[in-house]
Amino acid sequence: MFNRRSSQVLLLLAFALTVPFQAQERRPSRAPAPSSSTAKDRPGIPVTNQLVIDRCKACHDIDEEGRMSRISYMRKSPEGWEISIKRMVRLYEVPLVPSEAREMVRYLSNDHGLTRSEAARGLYEAERRVHWSEADRDQDLRKTCGACHTLGRVLSQQRDGKEWKLLKATHLAFFPLADFQAFRGRSMFGRDSGIDFENMTEAEIEEIFEQRRREARRKGDRADKVLRALAKSQPLMSESWKSWSVNRRSVPLEGTWAVKGHEVGQGDLFGKLVIRKESDDAYVTEWQLTRADGTSLTRRGKGLLYAGYSWRGRASGDGDGETWREVLLLNESWDGMSGRLFWGAYNEIGIDVELMRLTGTPRIFAVQNGALPIPSESVRITVLGDGFPEDLEADDFSLGQGVTVKAATREGPDRVVLIVDVSVEAKGGRRKVSFRATPGPDLLVLYDTVDYIKVEPGRGLSRVGGRTMPAQTERFEAWSMNRGPDGRLYTEDDYPIEVVPAKWSLEEFPIRENDDDVRFVGRIDPDTGVFTPALDGPNPERKYEANNVGEVYVVAETELEVRDVPLTRKAPTKPGKWGKPPEAGRTGRGGRRPGAGEGNPPPDSGAEEGHEPPPSPPTEPHPAHPVGAPPRPPEPPRGEENPEEKPARKPLVAPSPKPLVKVKRSFRARGRLIVTVPIYARWDRLDWNEDR
């Protein structure tokens, strides 16, 4: 806990370390400093909120145009400004009551915030997602910034060039070791410096030291390179900001919104959200949701719309004591939102949601029971949307080649039941659902059989707890998978079908001799796939009284009735791009390989079973999986040079109408679970945060 003394020490340290990096000069008084021609030429955003001026002017100068040092030259997400204000309170004892802090965050997020496209770039940071990947990002950026926090924090802010440089100076002031741990890159004087200390004289060492220092000052380090790139890619006055500034207006959100979502381990859910305006950009909400098993959920709460696009809200149910946090992003046309609802000690439990504004205009939003076998007859599917007229007919709907709509029953303006047939000639894959002149999204999945199952998430994360710190649970689910158009298993075109029920268990993930993590890390519910970690702290029953941490396999097993599609051709003998299949498969045939058992890689393959590939760069609306969309195909293990030949299925179009045979088959897949220690330091939390 920082006290006044430690704050003074930090301030002195900040001054000492930031002088070489052009940090702002000392201010002897609170009077506005006269603006120089250089300051006038530096574009900034004037501060117009009197509370921000009153609380910040002691350290931040104001020029005659209302621009405040530091504040006027950066833009951030609501969470970014929240962190900054908490740091001011924690280190510099800025006097704030909760209502003032909320007002400051609200003003700064609105007038010094992010545009929609800028907010989407790092939304996963605000959504508090546990499963995300930044592997596709610039490697220098990852090494410089990713060692201490997610890149989402970097991606959720805009600064001018000088302010990006001052960000480095601030880090060096508060975290001096960052210079050696992250900023410099290759050490100038460490073991990887290339200097042969043992065979050099002291004078030679001093000479090369000075040479390296001069070179570093001239070229800059890795952090300088990253900051130059950020100044170009995330400037203060971006084109989207200029457009947003001149077109800014209050966005009306009142009304009823259709909701669809997916919660790992619980399945899909559908319902409605009613939003009523309370004041400027402040709303009261009521969620009415229904899970796939028929369970109803009612949540009531409040929310704020920041900068015209970014929704932040909270909602609670009747008597359950659990508060959901809401992070949503409004789309450009103002008729849809997407994001995450989450709760839990580490925000690990969540629902990916999409919302559609109900306006009475014909639109298709979601489909229930949208996985259709090839072939099938009289399958009942429910289409959810808006504006369905009373005179609709079966011919008004189109589900693509090979799918015939036999009947359509309107159950309301937002709900239609279709009876469809799928011919044996239909091609597998995702299909669009269209109504009259209204095109629809890819909502249906056609498949001829289930080839294997896949555990999601492929790599889970849990934290021990329950004694001194809260525990972080993890949830798993099993997805049925199809081999895709190329007829080969475990390739990039494999596609998910639907969640299937499974029995769950844990197995040892061997890392060392006599590894016994599976005995201590916790237990998984065999029916639901929910993993509950063991208690935190030393365990006297473990060797060296170690904590209950470790790494294990998560095993899903199920039996399904599937169509028997014969194997008619061999895969090429030349290794494919991915090599051997991952830890997913079915028993008896299909992806089974000699000696692997249940379609798994052999024990000595060294493969990373169940490994989940990183997501592609986010575009619209955020980097998470689209709501209702199943997980990506698995990335097969790496490091195999000569995989054995494996049979491949025929293309999805049957050559002739042969008798269809269905058989029961067992499927087995494994994912991985890391159980680690709790997060002990929650220094960024303050009481007023819970009321915002």
N, C-alpha and C positions, 0 to 999 in steps of 0.2 A: 504494500500500500504506500503510495507516494504521499509524503508530507511536504510542508512548506520548505523545509531544508533541502530535501531532495530535488524539489522543483527548482530552487535557486541554483543548485549544482548543475542540473541539466541545462538551465539557461546559459550558464557560464560556458559549459562544454559546447553548447550549440554555437555560441559566438566564436569560440576559439577555432572550431572546425569548419565553419561555413565561410569564414573570410576568404580563403583561397578560391571558393566556388561562387563568388559574387552574391552572397546572401545579402538580404536587406540590411541597411545600416541601422545603428542604434538611434532611437528616438528619445530625445530628452524630455519631450512634453507631448501633450495630446493635441496640440494645435496643428491644423493641417499644414503640411509642408508645401512650399511653393512648387508649382509644376515647372519642370524644365521642358525645353523643346523636345527632348527625347521622350519624356513621359507623355506629352501631347500627341506625339506621333504613334504611340503604342495603343492600339485599339483595346478597349475594355468595356465591361458592362457596368454601368453606374448602379450603385446600391441605393435603393429608394425606401427601404423599410427602416423606420426610425428605431425599432428595437434592435435590429442588427447593428445599426450605426452606434447606438448608445453602448451596447455590450462589447463591441469590437474595436472602437476607435482608440482605446488605450494603447493598443499595439499596432493597429492598422491605420496608416495615414489616409486622408481623404483629400483629393484635389478639387479644384473649383468645378469640375464636371461631375462630381459625385462618385468618382472611381476610388475604391479602397484598395490599398496594396494587398496583394495575394488574392483576396476574395474576388475582385473584379476580373481576374485573368484566368479563372478556371470555372469549369462547369462539371457537376457531378450528379449521380443518381441520388434519390432520397437516402439510401443507405450510406452513400459516400459522405454526404453532408452530416448525417447523424454521427458517423465515426469521427469526423473532424470536430464537431461540437463537443462530443464526449471527451476527446483528447484535450480540448481547451479547458473543460471543467476539471478533468483529472490532474493535469499538469500545472495549469496556471490559475486554478481556483476561480474561474469566471463565475460570478454569482448568477445562477439561473434557477428559477422554479420550473416545474414540469410544463406548465402552460406556456411559458416563454420559450422553452426549448422546442416545443411542438410548433409554435408559431414561426420560429426561425427556420426549422427544417422545412416547413411548408413553403415559406417565402423563397428560400434559396433553391429548393427543388423546382419551383415554378418558374422563377425569373432567372435563375442561374443553373438550370437543369439540363437535361438531355432531350434531344428530339427522339422520335419513335425509332428510327433506324439505329441511332446511337444507343438507345436503351436496350434494343433487342440483342445487340452484340454481346453483352455480358450479363444477360438476364438470369442465367443459371446461378450467378452469385447471389442475386436477391432472392431467388427461389429456394435457396439453401439445399440444392440438390446434393445427394450423397454420391450418385453415380454420374460422372461426367468425364470428359477427356479433353486435354489440351495438347495432345500429341501432334496435332496438325499445325499448331502455332509455330511462329518463328523460334528457332532453337536458341538464339541469343537472348530473346525475350524470356523464354522459359528458364534459362540458366540464371539470368540476372534477377528476375522478379519472382519466379515460381518456387524458389527455395523456401520462402517464408510465408507466402500466401497465394491464393489462386490468381490466375491471370484475369479472372473476371473483375477483380478490384481495379486492375489497370485499365481494362477495356471499358469500364463504366465511368470514365471521366475524360474531359477535354481540357487542354491547356494551351497557352501560347508558348513559343519557344523558350522564353526566359523562365517561365513558370515550370516547365519540365526540368530545366537545369536546377532550379531551386528545390525541386522535389528530391533530387539526388543529394543536395546539400543537407536537407532536412534529415534524410535517412542516415547520412554520415554523422550528423550531430547526435541523434538518438541511438543509433545502432552502428558504432564505429567498426565493428568486426565485419559488417557487410562489405566493406571495401575489399577485404581479402577473401571472404567467403563467396561473394557473388559478383561484385562489380568489375574486378580487374580481369577476370577470365584466367588465362594462363599466368601463373605467378611469375613475378620478375626475379624473385630471389629464392624460391622454394626448391623442392627436389626436382620439379619439372622445368626449372629455369634454364637448364643446359649449361650451368656454370660449374666448372671442375674446381671446387674449392680446395681439394686436397693437394692439387698440383699447381696452385697459384700463390704468388706472394701477396702480402697484405696490400701493397700498392696497386697490384694488378686487380685485386678484388674491388678496391675502392674506385678505381678508374672505370671498371665495367658497371659498377653500381651507379655512378654518376651518368654514364652513357645511357643506361636503361631508364633512369629517372627523366633525363631530358627527352628521350624518345616517348616516354609515356605522357609527358606534359604536352608534347607536340601533337601526337596522334590521338590522345585520349584513350580511355580503356573501353571495355566492352559495354559498360553502362552508358558511356557517352554515345557510342554508336546506336544503342537502343533508343536513347532519348532523342537523337536526331530523327530517327525513323518515326517515333511517336509524334513528334512535332509536326510531321508531314501528314501522317495518317489520322491523327486525332487532334486537329488544331482547335483553338478557341472559336474562331469565326469560320466554321465549316459552311459549306453550301447548304446543307440541310438545316443548319441553325438560321442562316439568313432567310431561307424560305419560310421556316416555321415562325420566325419573328414577325414577318410582315403579314402572315395569314393567321396569326394567333386569334383564337376565339374560345369562348366557353363551349365545351362539348356537352350536349344534353345526353345523359345516360338513363333518365327515368324511363320506366317501362318494364316489360317482361322479357326475359331472355331464356331461350332454350339452353339446356346444359347437357353435355355428355362428358364422360370421364372414365378413367381406368385407374384402379388401385391394385398394386401388386398383391396377390394373395386373396383379394376380395372380388376381382373381376370388374366388369363394366357397370356403370351406373348412369342413369338418365334422370332428368327432372327440369325444374325451372328456377330461375332467380328473379325475384321482384325487387327493383331498385326504386327508391323514393328519395327525392331531393330534400335535404335538410337545410343546407346553406350553400354558399358558393363552393363548388367542387367537393362538397361533403354530402354523404348519402347514408340512408339506413337501408338494410338489406334483409331479405328473407329467402333462404334456400329451402326448396322442397325437392328432395332427391329420393330415388328408389334404386336399390341394388338389384343385381341379377336374381338373387334369391327371394326378392319381394320385400326385403327389409326397407322401411321408410325412415328417412332422416330429415329432421327439420332444424335449421340453424338460423339464428337471427344475430345481426351485428351491424357494424358501421364500416364505412370505407371512404377513402379520399382518392381523388384523381389528380395526380401530379402532372404538370406540364401538358395537360390535355390528352395524355396517352397512358400513363403509368398508374395502375390501380394498386392500392395497398389497403387491406381491410382485415378485420377480425370478426369471427362469428362463433357463437357458442350454442350448445343444445340445451334441452330442458333436463337439468339434473345430472348430466354426465360429467360435469366439471372439466371438460376438455375444450380448449379454445383453438379454433382453426385460424391460422394466418393465411391471408390471400395475397398472392402476387400475380397480377394479370396485366396483359399488354393489349391495348385497344388497337385494332387494325386501321389501316389508312382510310377505309371507307366508313368507319365508325359503326359498322353493323356486326362486328364480331370481336371477341376477346379470347385469349388463350393464356395459359400459365399453370400455376400449381397451387393447390391448397395443402397445407402441411401442419404437422403438430409433432409432439414428442420432445423428449429432453434434448435431443440433438437435431430436431426437425427432420428426423429420418423417415417418418411415416407421411406419405403424401398421396395426393390424387392429381394426376394430370388431367386438365379440363380444357374444353373448348366451349365457348358460348356464342349463340347466334341471337341477334335482336329479332323479336317477333314483330313484324310490321304489317302482316296481311298479304305480302307479296309472295307468290309461289316460289318456294325454295325447298331443297332437300338437304337435310342436315345430318341424319344418322340412320343406321339400319340395325335392327335387332335380328339375331339368328342369320347373320350374313355369310356363313360358311356353307357353301353348296357343293355336295358331292357330284362327281361326273360318273355316270348319269344319275338322275333322280327325278321323281315325279311328285307333283302336288306338295311341294315344300312351301311351308307358310313362313313368310318374312314380314316384318313390320318396318315400314318406312316412316321416319319422323322428319318433320319439316314445318312448313308454314304456308298458309294460303291455299290449301287444297280445296278446290270448288266442289259443290255438291254433285255436279253433273260429270265428274271424272269417270273414265272407263279404263278397262285393262289396256287397251291400245294406246293410252296416253303415256304409258311407262315403257321405257326401253332399258334393257339390261345387257345388251350386246349380243353378239353372234352366239347361237346355240342355246339361248335362254328365252323361253316363251312365257309370257305373263298370261295365265288362263283366267284369272279373276282379280278384281280390285274392289275392296270394301272400304269406304270412307268411314272412319270412326270419329272424325272431328277435323277441324281445319288444320290440325298439326299432326294427324296420324292416319295412315292408310295401311291396310293389311293386303298383301299380295299373295296369290297362289301361283307358283311357277314350276315349270318343268325344265330340266337341264338335259340336253341331248347327249348321246355318247360321242358325238363329233365336236362338242364344245372344247375349247382350249382352256387350259388352266391358267390361273393368275388372278390379278385384281381386275375388277370391272367397275365401270361407272354406272350410276343409277340416274337416269334422266327423266324429266316429266315435261311433256309437251315441248315448248320452246326453251325450257329451263335446263341447262346442263347441270349434272351433279358431280360430286366427287367420287373417288375410288372407294367404294364402301363394301363391295362384295368380294369374296374370295372363292374361286372355283378350284377344285382339286380332285384328282382321280384316286389318290390313296395317301396314306400317311407313311412317309419313309423313315422318319426318326423323330425323336423329341429333343428339345433343347431346354436347358435350365436358364432362367432369367432371374436376377442378374447373373452373368457368367462369373463375375467375381464380386462376392458380397463383402460387406464391412460391418463389423460389430465391435462394441466396446464393453468390456466388463464393467460391472457396477452394481449398486444396490446396498453397499455398505457405507461408504463415505461419499461416493459420487453416483449420479444416475447412470443406468445402463442404457446402451444403444442396441436396440433389437435389429434384426434383419428379416426380411420376408423374401420368399422365393415362390416361383410358379413355373409350371412346365408348359411349353408351347409345342404343338404338333407342327411338323415341318414337311414340305414337299420339295422334291429334288429340282424343280424348275424346268425350263424349256430345254436345257442341254442334256437332260436325262442322267446327269451325274450327281452323286451325293457330295455334299460338303463343298459346293462351289458358290461363287458370288450370286448366282441367280436363284439359289434356293429361297423359298419364301415361306413365311409363317402362315399357319391356318387359323388356329384358335387355341385358347388355353384348355388344357385337358386335366382332369383330376389325376392325382398321383399320390403314392405313398413315399414318405420322406425319411431319410436316415443320414447319418454321418459316417464317414470313413476317414481313416488316418491319411494325411498327406505327408508322406515320408520325406523329411528333410535331413534328419540325422539318425544315427544308430539308436535303436530302441526308442524311437519317437513315440510319445504317448499323449500328444495334445488332445486327441479325441476323448480321452477320459476326463479332461478337466475344463475344457473351454465353455461347455454349456450343453443345452439340449435343443433339439428341433422337434416341433410337434409333427407327428407322423401323418396327420390328416391335413393340416393347414399350411405346412411349410414355414411356419414362423419360428425363427431361432431366438432363444432367450439365453444370453450369456451368463456365465457364472459370476460370483461375487468378485469385486475388486480387492486388491491388496494381496500380500503374500499368502501362499497356501502351504501349510506345514506338511501336507501329504505329498507335495511335489518335490522333486530333487532340487536342492538348494533353496527350498521354500519359495520357488518362483511364483510369479503371478499366473493367473489362469488364462494366459494368452497363448496364441498359437495359430496354426493354419490347418484346415481340414477340408475334405471333400464333402459336398452336399449332393446326395444321391436321390434322384427321382426315378420311381419305377411305376409302370402302369400297364394295363392290358386293354387293348382297343380292338374293336371289330372293324377291319379295313378291307378294301377291295384288293383281291389278289391279282396284281398286275405282273405278268411274266417278264422275266429278264431275258432279253433277246440278243443283246450285243455286248461286246467287251469295250471297256475304256481303253484309250491309247496306252501303249506301254511306256511312252515318254512321260516323265513326271510332269504333272500340271503345275500351275502357279503356286498352288497351296500345299502340295505334298500330301501327306496322309490326313485322314479325317480326324476331327476333334473328338472329345469325349462325349459322344452322343450317338445313339444308334438304336437298333432293335435286334432282338434275338432271332436266331434261326436263319436269316437270309438278308438280302438287301445290302446294307453297309457292313455286314460282318466280315471280318478278316481273320485268316487262320491264326489261332493262338491268342487272339485279342479278347475274346469273350464279350458277349453282349454288344458287339459293334464298337468296342473300345480299342485304343492303341495298346500295343503290348507294353507290359510294365517297364521295360528297359528303354522305351522309345525316347524318354526325356521330353515328351510333348507337354505343352501347357494345356491340360484338359479344360474344356469349357471356356477357353479364353474368349473374351468378348472384344471385337475390334473397336477401335475408337470411332466416335461419330464423325461424320464429315462436317466441314465448317458450317456453322449455323447461317441460315438465311432468313426464312420467314416461318414462324414468327420468332422462334428462339431455338437454341441448340438442343433442346430436348426432343425425344421422339414425339411426333404428332400424336395428339390425343386419340385413343382408339386404335392407333396403328401399332401392330405387334413389333417385336424386336427384330433387329437385322439378322441376316444369316450369320452363323458363326465363322470365325476365322480359323481355319485348320492350323494345327501346330506347325512351327517352323523348324528348320534344322534337319529335315529328312531329305535325302538325296535320291533314293531309288525306291519309291513306294511300290508295293506289289500291285499287280493288276486287280482291279475290282470291277465287278459287273455293273453295268449302267442300264437304267431302265429305258424303255422305248420312249419316243416323244409322246406328248400328252394326247395326240390325236390317234384314236384307235383305227386300224386299217379296215376292220370289218366288225359287224355286230355279233361278236361271239358271246356265249353265255357268261354272265357276270357271276363271279364267285367271291363271297366274303368269308374271311377267316379271322379268328382271334389270334392276335400276336402280342407278345410281351415286348415292352420298350424300356430302355434304361439310359439315363444320362447323368452326367456329373458336372457340377459347377464347383467353384472354390470359394472358401470363406476365410477371411482374415479376421481374427479376434485380437484386438489390441487394447491398449490402456485407455482410460478416460481422458477427456480434455479437462485438465485441472484448472487452468487459468482462463476465466471468463471475464477478463478485465474490461471488455468493451460493452458490458451490460450495466445499465443504470435503471433505477426504479421507473423513471418517467418513460422509459422505452416501452413498457408494457401498456401504457395508456395511449400511445400515439395512434 
